[in-house]
């Protein structure tokens, strides 16, 4: 099975796991007071982990059952896991999960990484970093996705990660992204950084801005690559959506450099679309994909200009031009829009 297909199968299986009800039926459950307590009950946590750890290396049904049971305290309805609980829980799980993240069975490695990410702790991040180095794309995908889960845990009041720890984690994530070539894994990076960009400013404005900066830099780098655009297109589409969402939320401050970087991504992706269109021989499906991407670029450019206090002179309808095979008009209109971005008030630099 090709790596992209393996990722799709595993991702679908995990999505089903997310939707299944939490497993509170098998054996002893952790009391709500233990999960939400300001101090950790190490003995109760140890007993619970011991009860469910064996299944993590069993047959598929056993692996899924153990995963659901071990994730249940971290996402219990109406009960927020405290930072103290998360740290103690992850400490008990780490020696069990450590050998599993490299297991030869994909489902065992993927499930171990899923639990590590959902823990939202430094111990969990350490395990995810090991998964980033795996040769299997499916395992790398789940390791990257785990950083997104950890970011989501920071939106809660009782988080277990400091800004400093997660900034370091984002830097490590960013360094591995530069060497990734598998399209589905690249999409996972965009999704994880999108999650980090959604951390409320009240929780950490620094994390939001760092993630946005890293996503913009990666998107511009990938757009400037003159190879086949297709493997990078899902990443670029998600990056544009994340940047648009951030810029269009007027209640959230975005630094001037962040606004300019987002506009730069739109410019760089438009250049990549122009190269793809100029190469010719586009199928209707491929042209439709590029048209959607061009529309996203224009939306980001428009909201970036508005953030800077200006407004585009008109609706350029770049997506319609690509879809209608009006390639020369697309090139001219895209250039005109980029020229507006280079002027006041946005003053976008670069080619």
N, C-alpha and C positions, 0 to 999 in steps of 0.2 A: 504493500500500500504506500502511495506517495506521502511525503511528509505533510502536505497541505490537507490531504484527505484524513490522515491520522489525527491532525489537529481538530478538524471539523467533527470527527466522530467523538473524540474525547471532550471537546467543548460542549457538544450537544448532551453528552451523558452527564456532564457536570451541571449543565443548565437544568436538566431534569432533577438532579439532586437538590438544587437550590429551591425548586418548587415543591418538593416533597415535604410533608409535615415533619417537624422535628421529632426525633426518636426519643421519646421519654417513657417508652413502654418496657424496655429491657432492663431488669435489675434496678439497682439503687440509682436514684437521681440526686443531683446536687441541689440542696435547698436554695431557694431564692436568696436567703440571707447570706449564704456562702458566696454566691455569684456576685451579689451587689455590695458585699461587705467592704468597709474601709480598710480592714486588715485581712490578710489571707489565712484561711483555715487549711494549712498544708496537709494535714492528715486526711481530711475529707477529699481534697483534690487528688491526693495520691491514690486513694482507694478507687475513685471514679476512673482515673486514667488506667489503673491496673485492670479494672473491669472490662475496658473496651480496647485495650491496645493490641491484643492478640489477633483480632480480626483484620487489622491493617495489612497483614501479610497473607490472608487467606484467599479463598475463591472470590470472584467478583462480588457476589451478593454479600459476603462477609465484609469485604472491604467497604462497600457502600454503607452497610449498617454501622460499622465502626466509625466511619467518617461522619455520618449523620449524628451519631451519638456524641462524638467529640466536638462537633461544631455547635451542638444545641445550646450549651451554656453561653456561647459567644453571641448568639442571635435570638435569645429567648424573648418571646413576645411579652412586652410590658415590664421587662426586667433588664436594666442596663448593667452589663458586666463592668465592674469597677476596674480602675487601673491596677490596684493591688492584686485583684483576682487574675487579671490577664497576665501579669508578670509571673506570678506563682504558677499558674496553669502552663504557660509556655516553658517555664523552667523544668517542670515535670515532663513535658512532652518532648523537649529538645533531644535528650539522649535516645529516645525511641524513634523520633523522626529522622535523625541525622543519617543513619545508614539507609533509610528508605528513599531519600530524595535521589539516590543514585541507583535504585533497584532496577534490574534489567526488565522488569515488567512495567510498561508505561503507566498502567492504571495505578500501581502502587506508588510510583514516584510522583505522579500528578496529584494524587490524593494527599500525600504527605505535604506537598508544597501548598496545596489549597488550605490545609489546616494551619500551616505556618503563617501564611499571609493573613488569614482571618484573625489570628491571635493579636495582631496589631502591636507587636513588641519587638525589641531589639533582637531577642533570641530568634524570633520568626524571620526577621530581616536577614540575619546571618545565614539561615537555611535557604532563603530565597536566592541569596547571592551565589551559593553553591550551585543552585539549579540553573542560573544564568549561563554557566560554563558547560552545561551538558551538551553532548553532540546531537541529541534528539530534539527536533524542532518542537514537538508536542510538549516536552518537558520544559524547554525554555519559555514557551508560551505561557505555561501555568506559573512559572517563576515570575515572569514579568507581570502577569495578572495579579499575583500576590502583592506586589507593591501597590497596585491600585486598591486592593482590599485594605492594606495597612493605612493608606491615605484616607479611606472612608472612615476608618476607626477614629481618625483624628477630628472628625466632625462631632464626636460625642463629647459630653462633658467630662467623663471619667476616662480620659485617654491614658495610654501607657507609654507613649512616645514623646520625647522632647523634640523641639524644633531642631536642635543641633543634630540629634541622632538621625532624624529623617532627612535633613539637608545632606548629610553624609551619604545616606542611602540613595538619594536622588542623583548625587554626583557619580556614585558607582553604577547606577542604572544607566546614566547618560554615557558613561565611558564604554559600556558593553553595546549600547545601541549603535555606536559608530561602526561596529564590525558585523552587524546583523544584515543578512541578505534575504532571508525567508520572509515573504510578504505577510503571512499570517502572524508571524512573530512581531514584525514591525508594527502591524496594526495593534497588537497587544501593548507595545510601548506607547503608542498614541493614546490608547484608552487609559493606561495607568497614569500618564501625565495629565490627562483630562480629569481624572479623579482627584489628583493632587491640586489642580487648579480650582476645584470646587470646594476645597477646605474654606470655611467661612473666614473672612478677614478677622473676625473676633477671635478665632482660634489661632490663625497664623497667616498674616498677610505676606510674610517672608516666603513661606512654602508656596503659596499661590503664585507669587511673582517669579520665583525660581523655576517652577514647573513650566510656566508660560514661556519664560525665556528659553529653556531647554527645548521645548516643543517647537517654538518658532525657529530656532537655530537648526534643529534637525530637519524640519520641513524644508527650509531654504536649501540646505545642503543636498537633500534627496531630490529636490526639484531641479537643481542645477546639474545633477548627474545626467550625462548625455546618453546613457544607455536606455534600454526599453523602459518606458514609464509604467507599464502595467503592474509589475511586482510592487511598485511603491505607491500605486494609486489609492489603495484603501487607507494607507497611513495618511496620505496627503488630504484625502477627503475628510477623515476624522479630525485631523489637525485643524483644518479650516473651520469645521463645525465648532470645535472647542474654542477656537479664537473668536469666532463670531458670537458664541454664547457669552464669553467673558466680556467682550466689548459692548454688547448690547444690554448688559445688566448695568444700568446707570447707577444703581445703589452701591456698586463695588468700585473702589478706586483702581485705576490702572495707570502706572507711570508712563510718562511721555515716550520713553524708550520702548516700552511694551507695545504701545499703540503703533509706533513706527515699525517695529519688528513684525507685527501682524500684517501691516500693509506690505512689507517687504516679502512676506510669504506669498501674498496674493500676486504680487508682481512676478516672483520667481516661478510660481506654478503656471501663470499665464504664458510665460516664456516656454515652459516645458510643453504646454498644450500646443503652442505655435509650432514647435519642432515636430510634434507628433502629427499635426495636421499637414505640415509642409512635406512630410515624408510620403504622404499619399496612401492610396489603397486601404482606406478605412472602411470596415464593415459598418452597417447601420447600427449594430449594437455598440461597437467601439466608438462611433461618432456620438452616440447618445451618452455614453459614459463620460466622454470628454466635455460634452455640452453641460452636463450636470456639474462637473468640476469647474468649468468656466463661470457658471452661475454662482457657485460658492465663492469664487475669487472676487467677483463683483460685489457680492453682499459684504464680504469682509472689508473690501476697499471702501465701500460706502459708509459703513459704521465706523471705520477708523477715521475717515475724514470728519464725520460728525463728532467723534470724541475729541478731535483736535479743534473743534469749533468752526468747521467749514461745511461745505456741501458740494457734492458732485454737480457738474453743470447739467447733466442729463442722465437718464437711464440708458446705458450703452447696450443692454440686451445681448451680452456676449454669448450666453448659452444658446439663444435662438440663432445667432449667426453661425455658430459651429454646427448646430443641428441641421440648419438649412444649407449646409455646404457652401456658405458665403465666406470662403476662407480669406480672400483678399480684404474684404470688409471687416472681418474679425481682426485681422492683423492691424489694420489701420485704427479701428476703434479701441483695441486693447492698448495700442501705443498712446493714443490720445488720453485714455484713462490713467495710464501710468504717468504720463506727463503732468496730469493734474495732481497726482500724489506727490510728485517731486516739487511742486510749488507750495506756496503758503496756503493754509497754515501748517500742513503736515511736514513739508520739507523733507520728503523721503530721499535718502542718499543712495548712491549705487546705480548700477545699470539696470 
